[in-house]
Amino acid sequence: MPYTNPVVRGMNPDPSICRAGDDFYLATSTMNFYPGVPIHHSKDLVNWRLIGHCLTRPAHFQPDQTNGAPMIYAPTLRYHDGVFYMVTTNVHGGGNFFVTATDPAGPWSDPIVVDQEVFDPSLLFDTDGKVYYSRRGSFEHKDVIQAEIDIQTGKLLTEYRSLGVGMVSDDAEGPHVYHIGDWYYLMQAEGGSRFLHMETISRSRSPWGPFEPCPHNPILSQHEAWWHPVRSLGHADLVEAADGTWWAVFLGTRHASYDSLTILGRETFLARVDWVDGWPVFDKQAMRELSIDSPTPTLYPWDPEPSRDDFHSENLGLQWTQLAVPTPGVLDLRERPGYVRLRGQAGFTPAGSAFVGFRQKDLTFTASTLLEFEPAGDNEEAGVSVFQTSAYRYDLRVTRRDGRRVVSLHKTVGDLTHESDLYIAPDGPLELRISGDPAAYAFAFRAAGASDWTPVGAGLTQLIAAEVASTWTGIFLGLYSTGNGQTCQAPADFDWFEYNS
């Protein structure tokens, strides 16, 4: 049956995939967000559901110099002899490390550190029992290096050896080494991580090379179709289905028009892979279009994700994310059951941020929430945010001015800020709404249960796009509270959150 890309929507870059029996599991990068490295599960490669995260507690994040904010780069997910292995990098401290689990939903082990150099590690469990560890070599040489590893301890058993640089450039990253048939294949991303992103491959009879390049490199790119809605393709991983067909997952960006920038972030795409003369050939339609005609395995769709979260659990749902390993007292779901309570802190560190975010998954959507908040002073505010980074965001906020509760739209674009007109808020709970389309976000509020919305303002999508903010993430729709330099006396209680596309 035809399928639609991306198969995992919203910010989910650098996908890595493995198969255990008839089940597929997928890991993606989380960069500076927490919890780290989501795990999705599928029976058919097309329909995925989030089942957990690999990095969920402070022990998974080494102390760093950025006030508690991790920076988790590309993971590799592998399955061997009943155990799942996820290897990744925290570039803000902790280096390259791996965690293990027998259940991919978790819990995952404490980290086993391998080394402190660069990023994009990968693992190959070879048929002779040896395990190989590869990664980008250095910022200076930009090559791929490999060593044999003791997978129980993380100790390297051999010296690093270079496997070479890029096949069509001098910049290689995201390497994976596979043993398929009689060949070892080295597949890697090249060309940087934006417009010229691509995937190349080479092969050798030995895991150490020398590797001969594929005659039709790059095997994945947007170079033949700049004007199509799918762009910045690369950082791929291969998997064989139980029926013998081969597939690739890779990152890409989705665009509404020729001149639109990246709003949703880098998402996870799927392509059929055929083997011709011993080389993988990616389905070209999947490099260009969102609706793909390739036949798929028998589909096993999951129940649709609920559009509304009423916060009835004592723990946040898996779909929510935070800016760092949270500081105690910032977020609570038990003080007032049925609400998520946020309390803004005095500091501006990521760990002290009272913020929970939901990935924007569609170019056109509506998101809304009900907020109960009586700010005790002019410094206290709470509301909803269209969040790219702390310096690129639009906040529909409730605060206090001259003794009255007011609503306004505050826009931050780099070092420029702008506040809309102030609107006197009616008494009681408020509903806050964000309406998004490819061009802009519109913001409105109303008293709980009222029929009419009061528009507050709008912000252009392009001004907080990833290219403008110079980030590798995508938009999150956040619930937040801040004391703007002081601890909030008043809690911000959110009753529910609803997202519809």
C-alpha positions in Angstrom: 0.0 0.0 0.0 1.1 3.6 -0.5 2.4 5.4 2.6 3.0 9.0 3.6 6.2 10.6 4.7 7.4 11.6 7.3 6.6 8.4 9.2 7.6 10.1 12.5 6.5 13.7 12.5 7.8 16.7 14.4 11.4 17.1 15.5 12.9 13.5 15.3 16.3 13.8 13.5 19.2 11.3 13.0 17.0 8.2 13.0 18.5 4.8 13.7 16.6 1.6 13.4 16.8 -2.1 14.3 14.6 -5.1 14.1 13.9 -7.7 16.8 11.8 -10.5 15.3 8.9 -8.9 13.5 9.2 -5.7 15.5 11.0 -2.5 14.5 12.4 0.0 16.9 13.6 3.5 16.1 15.7 6.0 18.1 16.2 9.7 17.3 18.2 12.7 18.6 16.9 15.0 21.2 19.7 17.6 21.3 19.1 19.9 24.3 15.7 18.5 25.3 14.8 16.1 28.1 14.1 13.1 28.4 16.7 12.0 25.9 16.4 9.7 22.8 12.8 8.6 22.2 12.1 5.1 21.2 9.3 4.4 18.7 7.9 0.9 17.9 6.4 -0.3 14.6 5.2 -3.6 13.1 5.2 -2.3 9.6 7.8 0.5 9.3 5.0 3.0 8.4 3.0 3.3 11.6 5.0 4.2 14.7 4.2 4.8 18.4 6.3 6.3 21.1 7.0 3.7 23.8 9.7 5.3 26.0 13.0 7.1 26.2 16.6 5.9 26.7 17.8 8.7 28.9 15.4 9.5 31.7 17.3 10.2 34.9 20.2 12.4 36.0 22.7 9.5 35.9 22.2 9.4 32.1 23.6 13.0 31.8 27.1 13.8 33.0 27.7 17.2 34.7 28.4 19.9 32.1 29.0 23.6 31.8 25.6 24.6 30.5 23.4 24.8 33.7 22.0 21.3 33.3 21.2 21.3 29.6 22.2 18.1 27.8 23.1 18.1 24.1 22.5 14.6 22.8 23.6 14.1 19.3 22.8 11.2 16.9 22.1 7.8 18.4 22.6 4.4 17.0 20.2 1.6 18.1 21.2 -2.0 17.7 19.7 -5.4 18.9 21.9 -8.4 19.6 21.2 -11.6 21.5 18.2 -10.3 23.3 19.7 -6.9 24.3 19.2 -3.5 22.9 22.1 -1.1 22.7 21.9 2.6 22.2 25.1 4.6 21.7 25.2 8.3 21.5 27.1 11.5 22.5 26.4 14.2 25.0 28.6 16.9 23.6 28.1 19.1 26.7 29.8 16.6 28.9 30.0 12.8 29.1 31.4 12.1 25.7 30.4 9.0 23.8 28.5 6.4 25.8 26.0 3.5 25.5 23.1 2.2 27.5 21.4 -1.2 27.3 18.0 -2.7 28.0 16.2 -5.9 27.4 12.9 -4.0 27.0 13.3 -1.0 24.6 10.5 0.8 26.5 13.0 0.8 29.4 14.4 1.0 31.9 17.8 1.5 30.4 21.1 1.0 32.2 23.5 3.6 33.5 25.8 4.8 30.8 29.0 3.1 29.9 31.4 5.7 28.7 33.7 4.8 25.7 35.6 8.0 24.9 35.4 11.8 25.0 36.0 12.6 21.3 33.7 14.2 18.7 30.4 12.5 18.0 28.1 10.1 16.0 29.2 6.7 17.3 27.9 3.5 15.9 28.1 -0.3 16.6 28.5 -3.4 14.4 27.9 -6.8 15.9 29.7 -9.0 13.5 29.0 -12.7 12.7 32.3 -13.9 14.3 31.4 -12.4 17.7 33.5 -9.3 17.4 32.0 -5.9 18.0 33.2 -2.8 16.1 32.8 0.8 17.3 33.0 3.6 14.8 32.5 7.4 14.9 33.6 10.6 13.3 37.3 11.0 13.8 37.9 14.6 14.6 36.8 18.1 13.7 40.1 18.6 11.9 40.3 15.5 9.7 36.6 14.9 9.4 37.2 11.2 8.7 35.5 8.0 10.1 37.5 5.9 12.5 36.9 2.5 14.0 38.1 0.2 16.7 37.1 -3.2 18.1 35.3 -2.8 21.5 34.5 -5.0 24.5 30.7 -4.5 24.6 30.5 -5.5 28.3 32.9 -2.8 29.6 33.2 -0.2 26.8 36.9 -0.7 26.6 38.5 -0.5 23.2 40.4 -3.6 22.3 42.4 -2.1 19.4 43.7 1.2 18.3 41.6 3.4 16.1 42.0 3.0 12.4 40.8 5.5 9.8 38.2 4.1 7.4 38.5 7.2 5.2 36.9 10.6 4.6 33.8 11.4 2.6 33.1 9.8 -0.8 32.1 13.1 -2.5 33.3 15.6 0.0 35.8 16.0 2.8 33.2 16.1 5.6 31.9 12.7 6.8 29.6 12.1 9.8 26.9 9.7 11.1 28.8 6.5 10.0 27.3 3.0 10.1 29.2 -0.1 9.1 27.2 -3.1 8.0 28.1 -6.7 7.2 25.8 -7.8 4.4 26.6 -10.9 2.5 30.2 -11.0 1.7 30.7 -7.3 1.9 31.2 -4.7 4.6 29.5 -1.4 3.8 30.4 2.0 5.2 27.5 4.4 4.9 27.9 8.0 6.0 26.3 11.4 5.8 28.1 14.2 4.0 27.8 17.8 2.9 26.9 19.3 6.3 23.6 19.0 8.0 21.4 21.4 6.1 20.9 22.2 2.4 23.7 20.0 1.0 23.0 17.0 3.3 23.4 13.7 1.6 24.2 10.0 2.1 27.0 8.0 0.5 28.2 4.4 0.7 31.3 2.3 0.0 32.2 -1.3 0.4 35.1 -3.6 1.3 35.7 -7.3 1.9 37.2 -6.4 5.3 35.7 -4.3 8.1 39.0 -2.3 8.0 38.8 -1.4 4.3 40.0 -0.2 1.9 36.5 0.8 0.9 35.6 1.4 -2.8 33.0 4.1 -3.4 29.6 3.3 -4.9 29.5 4.4 -8.5 26.2 6.3 -8.1 27.0 8.3 -4.9 25.3 10.1 -3.3 22.7 7.4 -2.8 20.4 9.8 -1.0 20.1 13.6 -1.6 17.8 16.4 -2.7 20.2 17.6 -5.4 17.9 16.6 -8.3 14.8 18.2 -6.8 15.4 21.4 -4.9 11.8 22.6 -5.5 10.1 19.6 -3.9 8.7 19.7 -0.4 11.3 17.2 1.0 14.7 18.6 1.6 18.0 18.3 3.5 18.0 14.5 3.3 20.6 12.4 5.0 21.8 10.6 8.1 20.3 7.3 7.1 20.2 3.8 8.6 19.4 0.5 6.9 17.2 -2.4 8.0 16.1 -5.7 6.5 12.5 -6.7 7.1 11.5 -10.3 7.9 10.3 -10.7 4.3 13.8 -9.9 2.9 13.0 -6.4 1.7 15.3 -3.6 2.6 14.4 -0.2 3.9 16.1 3.0 5.0 15.1 5.6 7.5 16.6 9.1 7.2 16.1 12.7 8.3 14.6 15.3 6.1 12.7 18.6 6.3 9.2 19.3 5.2 8.3 22.5 3.3 5.0 24.1 2.2 6.5 26.1 -0.7 9.7 26.7 -2.6 10.9 29.6 -0.5 9.7 28.4 3.0 12.2 27.6 5.7 12.3 24.8 8.3 9.6 25.1 11.0 8.9 21.5 12.1 12.6 20.5 12.4 14.2 17.5 10.9 11.8 14.6 10.8 12.1 10.8 10.1 11.4 9.6 6.6 11.2 6.1 5.1 12.4 4.8 1.7 12.4 1.3 0.0 15.9 0.2 -0.9 16.6 -2.2 -3.8 20.0 -3.8 -4.3 21.5 -3.5 -7.8 24.9 -5.0 -8.6 25.7 -5.1 -4.8 24.8 -1.5 -4.2 21.7 0.0 -2.4 19.4 2.1 -4.6 16.9 4.3 -2.6 13.4 4.9 -4.0 13.7 8.3 -5.7 10.1 9.2 -5.1 10.8 9.2 -1.3 13.5 11.8 -1.9 11.0 14.2 -3.5 7.4 13.6 -2.5 5.3 13.1 0.7 3.0 10.4 -0.8 5.0 7.3 -1.7 3.7 4.5 -4.0 6.2 1.8 -2.9 4.5 -1.4 -1.6 5.0 -1.8 2.2 4.8 -4.8 4.5 1.3 -5.6 5.8 0.2 -2.6 7.7 -0.6 -2.7 11.5 -1.8 0.7 12.4 -1.9 1.8 16.1 -4.9 3.5 17.7 -4.8 7.2 16.9 -3.0 9.4 19.4 -5.5 11.2 21.6 -5.8 14.9 20.7 -6.2 16.0 24.3 -4.2 15.4 27.5 -6.2 16.0 30.7 -3.1 15.4 32.9 -4.9 12.7 35.0 -1.6 10.7 35.5 0.9 11.4 38.2 3.6 11.5 35.5 3.9 13.5 32.2 2.9 11.7 29.1 5.7 10.4 26.9 4.9 13.1 24.3 6.0 15.9 26.5 9.6 17.3 26.7 11.5 19.7 28.9 14.5 21.9 28.4 16.8 20.0 30.7 16.9 17.6 33.6 14.3 19.4 35.7 14.9 21.1 39.0 12.7 19.7 41.8 9.6 21.9 42.4 9.4 23.3 38.9 6.7 20.9 37.7 4.1 18.9 39.6 1.1 16.7 38.7 0.3 15.6 42.3 -0.3 18.8 44.3 -3.5 19.4 42.3 -4.6 16.1 40.6 -5.8 16.6 37.0 -3.6 19.6 36.4 0.1 20.1 35.5 1.4 22.8 37.9 4.3 24.9 36.9 6.2 27.3 39.1 8.6 29.7 37.6 12.0 30.0 39.2 14.4 32.9 39.8 17.1 31.7 37.5 17.1 31.6 33.8 18.9 28.3 33.5 17.4 25.5 31.3 17.2 23.2 34.4 15.2 25.9 36.2 12.8 26.6 33.4 9.2 25.8 34.1 8.4 24.6 30.6 6.9 21.5 29.0 6.8 21.2 25.2 4.9 19.3 22.6 6.4 18.8 19.1 4.6 20.7 16.4 3.8 17.9 13.9 1.8 19.7 11.2 2.2 22.9 9.2 -1.4 23.7 9.9 -2.8 23.1 13.4 -4.6 24.4 16.4 -3.4 24.0 20.0 -5.2 25.2 23.1 -5.1 24.9 26.8 -6.9 26.1 29.9 -4.8 28.1 32.4 -5.6 29.0 36.0 -3.1 31.7 37.1 -3.3 34.7 39.4 0.1 36.4 39.2 1.2 37.9 42.5 3.4 40.6 40.9 4.4 42.2 37.6 7.4 39.8 37.3 5.2 36.7 37.2 3.9 35.3 34.0 2.6 32.1 32.5 1.1 31.0 29.2 1.8 29.2 25.9 4.8 29.5 23.7 5.8 28.7 20.2 9.4 27.8 21.1 12.3 27.3 18.8 15.0 28.5 21.3 14.9 30.8 24.3 16.0 33.6 21.8 13.5 32.7 19.1 10.0 32.3 20.5 6.5 33.7 20.6 4.8 33.8 24.0 1.1 34.4 24.6 1.4 35.4 28.3 -0.8 36.2 31.2 0.8 38.6 33.7 0.0 41.6 35.9 0.3 45.3 35.2 -0.8 48.1 37.4 -2.7 45.7 39.6 -4.7 44.1 36.8 -4.3 40.8 35.1 -3.5 41.2 31.4 -2.9 39.1 28.3 -0.3 40.0 25.6 1.8 38.5 22.9 5.6 38.8 23.5 7.8 38.1 20.5 11.5 37.4 20.8 13.6 37.2 17.6 17.3 37.2 18.4 18.0 40.5 20.1 14.7 42.0 19.0 11.6 41.9 21.2 8.1 43.2 20.8 5.1 43.2 23.0 1.5 43.6 21.6 -1.2 45.7 23.1 -2.3 44.7 26.6 -5.7 43.1 26.9 -7.5 43.1 30.3 -8.2 39.5 31.2 -11.6 38.4 32.5 -11.8 36.9 35.9 -11.3 33.2 36.3 -9.6 30.5 34.2 -8.5 31.4 30.6 -8.4 29.4 27.5 -5.3 30.2 25.3 -5.1 29.2 21.7 -2.4 29.0 19.0 -3.5 28.6 15.4 -0.7 27.8 13.0 -0.4 27.7 9.2 2.7 27.7 6.9 2.9 31.5 7.0 2.2 32.5 10.6 1.0 31.7 14.1 -2.1 33.5 15.4 -2.8 33.9 19.1 -6.1 34.4 21.0 -7.7 34.0 24.4 -11.1 33.8 26.0 -12.7 33.2 29.4 -13.2 29.5 30.0 -16.4 28.3 28.3 -17.0 31.6 26.4 -18.0 31.4 22.8 -15.8 34.2 21.3 -12.1 34.4 21.1 -10.1 37.7 21.5 -7.3 37.8 19.0 -4.0 39.2 20.4 -1.6 39.1 17.5 0.4 37.0 15.1 4.0 36.1 14.3 5.6 35.0 11.1 6.9 31.4 11.0 10.0 32.4 9.0 11.3 34.6 11.7 11.8 31.7 14.2 12.7 29.0 11.6 15.6 26.8 12.3 17.8 28.5 9.7 17.2 31.9 11.3 17.7 30.6 14.8 20.7 28.6 13.7 19.6 25.5 15.5 19.1 21.8 14.7 15.8 21.5 16.5 12.1 22.3 15.5 9.2 24.1 17.0 7.7 23.0 20.3 4.4 24.2 21.6 5.0 24.9 25.2 3.2 25.5 28.5 5.4 27.7 30.7 5.8 29.9 33.7 8.5 32.3 34.7 9.3 34.7 37.5 11.6 36.8 35.3 14.5 36.7 37.8 12.4 35.8 40.9 10.7 32.7 42.1 7.0 32.8 41.3 4.7 32.9 44.4 1.7 31.9 42.3 1.5 28.5 40.6 0.4 28.2 37.0 -2.1 25.4 36.7 -2.9 23.9 33.3 -6.1 21.8 33.2 -5.7 20.3 29.7 -3.9 20.7 26.4 -5.4 19.9 23.0 -3.8 19.7 19.6 -5.6 19.2 16.3 -4.4 19.3 12.7 
